[in-house]
């Protein structure tokens, strides 16, 4: 479900599961890792290109049906998948050679984990980038807390609590992407990356342009003021007090999400902001995710969005006010011997 091949001076990895918008499976994670291992010490490979097959997008995230079925069976495969995925995300961030991610179309969840940590992130007209996990009873993971907690102001908090998607201009403004290339130029860029012997950054810059508009820019004052609060109820109340279209719609979007996920997400973002290494944020996310995934809201969220698709999840607890801060502490506690480790056979010298 991935295709790895060589270009003139690059390695190219293409996600090949277009019917599922390239949703990631354990086999795909393993395949990407194997290709990166092969090319990391190959002097003929100067950089890596990462893209996705099909018209709908780069990657819609991890295969949530696989995770859902694994958690119902309690077979441990979902937790192993997340551990391997998080290690791959950390590896992409520290890879010894440039990785160029072509973020066309939908880039969500696990897709952000792959592309968001690459050294050169290319967006285009169709890019729709989001971390929508609070809508399925989870939190932004794959380093999402790390990325979103480091955006200018509180825009990352806004994205995390609403699950809303942004386009190319906003992604650039928020530091979630590096270069915009017009959609019509993407095939030519891809061809030159694979055929040319030039430097990757130089090739991309030849196609770079300036996208039109950044819708979030007009709302930054409200976003920064409201989402700087450290309590989800206070954020919602402040939005409702603003009383205009964007603020009211944003409050409604938040209130439709899992109350537990919302509270955990806000706290995780604040903690991730103080961390100094991506691996620490990933370990924090793993603690929370491993405890959330077997819970009521995850099953309710997947049923409502993926299985029955009625968009009517039944959250428990059903309201933000029913969740006390002390109820969240257990999600952040150490997993002891099950803590996510980034020491593998490949890293032991």
Buried (B, 14 or more C-beta within 10 A) or exposed (E): BBEBEBBEBBBBBBBBBEEBBBBBBBEBBBBBBEBBEEBBEEEEBBBBBBBBBBEBBBBBBBBBEBBBBBBEEEEEBBBEBBBBBBBBBBBBBEBEBBBBBBBBBBBBBBBBBBBBBBBBBBBBBBBBBBBBBBBBBBBBBBBBBBBBBBBEBBBBBBBBBBBBBBBBBBBBBBBBBBBBBBEEBBEEBBEBBBEBEBEBBEBBEBBBEEBEEBEBEEBBEBBBEBBEBEBBBEBBEBBBEBEEEBBEEBBEBBBBBBBBBBBBBBBBBEBBBEBEEBBBBBBBBBBBBBBBBEBBBBBBBBBBBEEEEEEEBEBBBEEBEEBEEEEBEEBBEEEEEEEBEBEEEEEEE
